[in-house]
Each structure stands twice: as C-alpha cells, then as structure tokens.
Amino acid sequence: MNENRTITLAEIKAPLAEEMAAYERFLREALHSESRYFDGILEYIFDNRGKGVRPTLVMLWAKMLSGGKPFGKRVLLSASLIELIHTASLVHDDVIDRANLRHGKASVNEMYGGRNAILTGDFILSRIFELGMESLEFDILTYVSHSIKWLCEGEVIQDEQTKTLGMTHERYYDIIDKKTASLLAISCGVGALAVKAKAAEVDAAYEFGRNIGMAFQIKDDILDYAAADQTGKPTCADLREHKITLPLLEALSQMDAEEEQQTRQAVGKGDDEAIALIQQKIEKFGGIERAERIMAEYIASAKEALTLYPASEYRTALEAMCDFLAQRKK
C-alpha cells in the first residue's frame, strides 16, 4: 500500500458492493416507525449518516475470515447494530453538546428539538435490543452491547477530568479507549464473531479495531488544532471546552512544574488569549508532532496484525482503512 497516495473510502468499500446494498436495505428496515412524523425523523438521520466506517469494518473482517464466502443475516445484523449504536450516541451527543450541525447538516436536536432528539436516540437504542432479541443471535447482541456501557463511561470520565483540569496520559488513553476505540474494536470483533471465527480470531480482530480506534481519536485531537477552513470545524474547539487532549499532554510532559501549572490554568480560562498561549506552547514543545508519532505507532500495530492473514482483497481493504484513518484531513 502506497501511504503517500490518498485513499478513499469508496476504494475500501469496493470489494463489498453487493454486501453494502444488502446492508443498506437491512438497516433501512430496522430504522422505521409506523408514525409518519417519527419516520420522517428517522429518514432524516438515515439520509445524513456519516462515512459508515464501523459497519464497513464489520463486513471486511467477516469476509476476510470466511475466505470471501457470502454472508447471511448474522453479519447484516452485526453491521446494523453497530451503526445503530453509533447513530444513537451521536444523536444524544448533539443534545448534550447543544450542537447545531452534524456532518454539515442541521443536527436532529436543531431540526426537531432536544426532547424529540433524546427520544429518537432512545428509540434507536431500543431497536438495537429488539432486533437482537428477535433474531435469537444472543451472542451478537451480548457482544455489541458492551460498547454502550463503555461509551457512557468514557464520556462521564472525560467530563470529570475536564472540570478538574487533571488530565494525565493514563486517564486520556482510558477515555479514548472507552469513548472511541471500543466501538471500532467491537466492530471488528463482531465481524469475526458473526462468521463463527475462533475465539482467538475474534480477540485479534478486536485488538486491530482497538488500535485503529485509538489512532482515530488521536487524529481527531490533532485535527482540533488545524485551521477551520480545512476541517470545517472551529479551531481549538476542545480547548474552548477546557479539554486537554494528547497534543497538549505531550507538550505538558516537556515543561517544568511551574510552566505546566500556568498552562493548565490557561486551559481553565478558555478565552482567545489563553488559547493563543496554549497553541504557542504546543508548537514550542512539538506536541502535534509527538502526538502524530504515537498515532503512527497504533496504525503500525494494526497493520502488523494483518500480516498474519493470507493476502486477499479484504485484507488489502483493511490495510487501506488504516491509511485512510491516518491520512484524513477532517
């Protein structure tokens, strides 16, 4: 894989053309209500989803471990449950964060109000358990439901750390493991589980997903410092919410005690002057570059794990996914 060439998600999904079509049909049926008004909200969510990285990972692992065999309902169910968990979490996040936009469009709470957004997120979560129970695929439902617990834990822990400004490397890695990496890990692991792979293969798939998930969140935290015209998001949005992420943690680790304390106090202020000071500190101590090296180590670990599997278009696509997540600009 040429890491200097820009990878597109369309290329990664190419080996799954037929499977993607079946998945889209399955998911659309799952996100449905008899109420015309409520169904309109669900349609809005369906039509304005993200890139579909997580269900793609489910299907790529299922295809790679099954030797490319056609897959049945277990894989479609797994991919759909993962997407529904992710979607519900985003709907709830936008209410909590009072976000007006999601993927460049009005968020659900902006379009339909916070109350309806919360209830819609709850409806989606209820569909997860309903679909899982109706299918009788209890191992799949049990496996994916762990991620809901971890997502909630990660968000609450991050909120507590934001209030105290006491973020450490250990706490940071625990938070991003729970709030981001866990769902990507579960996505890969359930892809293996869905084709009845051996327990060791399920664990290996999970670890691959965890590595790219950690890299994914670190990349997000690096991009928070990028120009708004590149990412489409306000620069240093995390700092304005008093969040300390890896680029700043890496810079803090190079400071003496007095400078570190002053910098943490600046995070607590969160105004333009304080943010400008923090950006200078991150540049001075190479926080971005150090974070990029750590991200690259996670990507390298994920790619190394794939070398244990025979060459196939699905393994190639998973390798490309690693590059895609590392290269993204927004």
C-alpha positions in Angstrom: 0.0 0.0 0.0 1.4 3.4 -1.0 1.0 5.5 2.1 1.7 8.7 0.1 -1.4 8.1 -2.1 -4.7 9.5 -0.9 -7.0 6.6 0.0 -10.7 7.0 -0.5 -13.5 5.2 1.4 -15.1 4.2 -1.9 -12.0 2.2 -2.7 -12.1 0.5 0.7 -15.7 -0.4 0.2 -15.3 -1.6 -3.4 -15.0 -5.4 -2.5 -18.3 -5.1 -0.6 -20.5 -3.7 -3.3 -23.2 -6.4 -3.1 -22.9 -6.7 0.7 -23.3 -3.0 1.1 -26.5 -2.9 -0.8 -27.9 -5.7 1.3 -26.8 -3.9 4.5 -28.4 -0.7 3.4 -31.7 -2.5 2.9 -31.5 -4.2 6.2 -30.7 -1.0 8.1 -33.5 1.0 6.4 -36.0 -1.7 7.5 -34.6 -1.5 11.1 -34.9 2.3 11.2 -38.6 2.5 10.6 -41.7 3.7 12.5 -45.4 3.4 11.8 -45.7 7.1 12.7 -45.3 9.3 9.7 -43.8 12.1 11.7 -41.4 10.0 13.6 -40.5 8.0 10.5 -39.5 11.4 8.9 -37.0 12.0 11.7 -35.5 8.5 11.2 -35.4 9.1 7.5 -33.5 12.4 8.1 -31.0 10.5 10.2 -30.6 7.7 7.7 -30.0 10.1 4.8 -27.5 12.2 6.7 -25.3 9.5 8.3 -21.5 9.6 8.4 -19.0 7.6 6.3 -20.0 4.1 7.5 -16.5 3.2 8.7 -17.8 0.9 11.5 -20.2 -1.3 9.5 -17.5 -1.5 6.8 -15.1 -2.9 9.3 -17.7 -5.5 10.4 -18.1 -6.7 6.9 -14.5 -6.7 5.9 -13.5 -8.8 8.8 -16.4 -11.2 8.2 -15.3 -11.6 4.5 -11.6 -12.0 5.3 -12.1 -14.6 7.9 -14.7 -16.6 5.9 -12.5 -16.6 2.8 -14.8 -14.3 0.9 -17.9 -16.5 1.3 -21.3 -14.9 1.0 -22.6 -14.0 4.4 -26.0 -14.2 5.9 -28.2 -12.4 8.4 -25.7 -12.6 11.3 -23.3 -10.2 9.5 -26.0 -7.9 8.3 -27.4 -7.8 11.9 -24.0 -7.1 13.3 -23.2 -4.3 11.0 -26.6 -2.7 11.6 -26.4 -3.0 15.3 -23.0 -1.3 15.3 -24.3 1.5 13.1 -27.4 2.0 15.3 -25.2 2.2 18.5 -23.0 4.8 16.8 -26.0 6.8 15.5 -27.8 6.8 18.8 -24.7 8.0 20.6 -24.3 10.9 18.1 -27.9 12.0 18.4 -27.5 12.1 22.2 -24.1 13.8 22.0 -25.5 16.6 19.9 -28.2 17.3 22.6 -25.6 17.2 25.4 -23.2 19.5 23.4 -26.0 21.7 22.1 -24.6 21.1 18.7 -26.4 22.6 15.7 -24.6 20.8 13.0 -23.8 17.1 12.3 -22.0 16.2 9.1 -22.5 19.7 7.7 -26.3 19.5 8.1 -28.7 20.6 10.9 -28.5 18.2 13.9 -31.5 16.3 15.0 -32.0 18.5 18.0 -31.7 21.6 15.8 -34.3 20.3 13.4 -36.7 18.6 15.7 -35.9 19.9 19.2 -33.9 18.4 22.1 -36.8 16.5 23.6 -37.5 14.7 20.3 -33.8 14.1 19.7 -33.4 12.4 23.1 -36.5 10.2 22.5 -35.2 9.4 19.0 -31.9 8.3 20.3 -33.7 6.2 22.9 -35.9 4.7 20.2 -32.8 3.7 18.2 -31.2 2.1 21.3 -34.5 0.1 21.9 -34.4 -1.1 18.3 -30.9 -2.5 18.9 -32.1 -4.8 21.7 -35.4 -5.6 19.9 -33.5 -6.6 16.7 -31.0 -8.6 18.7 -33.7 -10.5 20.7 -35.9 -11.2 17.7 -33.0 -12.6 15.8 -32.1 -15.0 18.6 -28.5 -14.2 17.9 -27.8 -13.6 21.6 -24.0 -13.9 21.3 -24.0 -11.0 18.8 -26.3 -8.8 21.0 -24.3 -9.5 24.1 -21.0 -8.7 22.4 -22.1 -5.4 20.8 -23.9 -4.2 23.9 -20.7 -3.9 25.9 -19.8 -0.9 23.8 -22.8 1.1 25.0 -21.5 0.8 28.6 -18.0 1.8 27.6 -19.2 4.8 25.6 -21.1 6.2 28.5 -18.3 5.6 31.0 -15.8 7.3 28.7 -17.9 10.4 28.3 -18.5 10.7 32.1 -14.9 10.2 32.9 -13.9 12.9 30.4 -16.4 15.3 31.8 -14.9 14.8 35.3 -11.4 15.3 34.0 -12.4 18.5 32.1 -13.8 20.0 35.3 -10.6 19.3 37.3 -8.0 20.0 34.6 -6.2 17.0 35.9 -5.9 15.0 32.7 -2.9 12.6 32.6 -1.7 10.3 29.8 -3.1 7.3 31.6 -6.6 8.9 32.0 -6.5 10.2 28.4 -5.8 6.8 27.0 -8.5 5.2 29.2 -11.1 7.8 28.0 -10.4 7.4 24.3 -10.3 3.7 24.6 -13.8 3.7 26.0 -15.5 6.6 24.1 -14.0 5.9 20.7 -11.7 2.9 20.3 -14.2 0.5 22.0 -16.8 0.7 19.3 -14.3 0.3 16.5 -12.8 -2.7 18.3 -16.3 -4.2 18.8 -17.0 -3.6 15.1 -14.0 -5.7 14.0 -14.6 -8.3 16.7 -18.2 -8.8 16.0 -17.4 -9.2 12.3 -15.3 -12.2 13.3 -17.9 -13.5 15.7 -20.6 -13.2 13.1 -18.9 -15.8 10.9 -18.2 -18.0 13.9 -14.5 -17.5 13.9 -12.4 -19.0 16.7 -12.2 -17.0 20.0 -8.5 -16.2 19.3 -9.5 -14.7 15.9 -12.3 -12.6 17.5 -9.8 -11.3 20.0 -7.3 -10.5 17.3 -9.9 -8.6 15.3 -10.9 -6.7 18.4 -7.3 -5.7 19.1 -6.9 -4.5 15.5 -10.0 -2.4 15.9 -8.8 -1.0 19.2 -5.5 0.1 17.6 -7.2 1.9 14.7 -9.7 3.3 17.2 -7.0 4.8 19.4 -5.3 6.3 16.3 -8.7 7.6 15.0 -9.3 9.6 18.2 -5.7 10.9 18.4 -6.1 12.0 14.8 -9.3 13.8 15.8 -7.5 15.5 18.6 -4.7 16.6 16.3 -7.1 18.0 13.8 -8.8 20.1 16.5 -5.7 22.3 16.2 -6.0 22.6 12.4 -7.4 25.6 10.5 -11.2 25.8 10.3 -11.2 26.0 6.5 -9.5 22.6 6.4 -11.7 20.7 8.9 -15.0 22.7 8.7 -14.9 22.9 12.5 -13.8 25.7 14.8 -10.1 25.6 15.6 -9.3 24.5 19.2 -13.0 23.6 20.0 -11.7 21.2 22.6 -9.7 23.8 24.4 -12.7 26.2 24.5 -14.5 23.4 26.3 -11.4 23.1 28.7 -10.5 19.6 27.3 -6.8 18.5 27.5 -6.0 16.1 24.7 -2.8 14.3 23.5 -1.1 17.2 21.7 -1.3 19.3 24.8 -0.4 16.4 27.1 2.7 15.8 25.1 3.7 19.4 25.4 2.9 19.5 29.1 5.2 16.5 29.6 8.2 18.6 28.4 7.5 21.5 30.7 8.8 22.2 34.2 6.3 22.2 37.0 5.7 26.0 37.0 5.1 26.2 33.3 2.9 23.2 33.3 0.7 24.7 36.1 0.4 28.0 34.2 -0.6 26.2 31.0 -3.2 24.1 32.8 -4.6 27.3 34.3 -4.8 28.8 30.8 -6.9 25.8 29.7 -9.3 26.6 32.5 -9.8 30.1 31.1 -10.6 29.0 27.6 -10.6 32.5 26.1 -8.8 33.7 22.9 -5.8 34.9 24.7 -5.4 31.7 26.7 -5.9 29.6 23.6 -3.3 31.5 21.7 -0.8 31.0 24.6 -1.5 27.2 24.6 -1.0 26.9 20.9 2.4 28.6 21.2 3.3 26.1 23.9 2.2 23.1 21.8 4.3 24.4 18.9 7.3 25.2 21.1 7.4 21.7 22.6 6.3 19.8 19.5 3.0 18.5 20.9 1.5 17.9 17.5 4.5 16.0 16.1 4.8 13.9 19.2 1.1 13.0 19.1 1.4 12.1 15.4 4.2 9.7 16.2 2.1 8.0 18.8 -0.8 7.8 16.4 1.5 6.2 13.8 2.6 3.5 16.3 -1.1 2.4 16.7 -1.5 2.3 13.0 1.7 0.3 12.6 0.5 -2.2 15.2 -2.8 -2.6 13.4 -1.1 -3.2 10.1 1.3 -5.7 11.6 -1.6 -7.8 12.9 -3.0 -8.1 9.4 0.2 -9.8 8.2 -0.9 -13.0 9.9 -3.7 -13.4 7.4 -3.4 -14.6 3.8 -3.4 -12.0 1.1 -6.9 -11.1 -0.1 -8.8 -8.1 -1.4 -10.4 -7.8 2.1 -7.0 -7.7 3.9 -5.9 -5.1 1.4 -9.0 -3.1 2.1 -8.3 -3.3 5.9 -4.8 -2.1 5.3 -6.2 0.8 3.2 -8.5 1.6 6.1 -5.5 2.1 8.3 -4.1 4.6 5.8 -7.4 6.3 5.3 -7.8 7.0 9.0 -4.3 8.2 9.4 -4.4 10.5 6.3 -7.8 12.2 6.8 -7.8 16.0 6.9 -11.1 16.4 8.7 
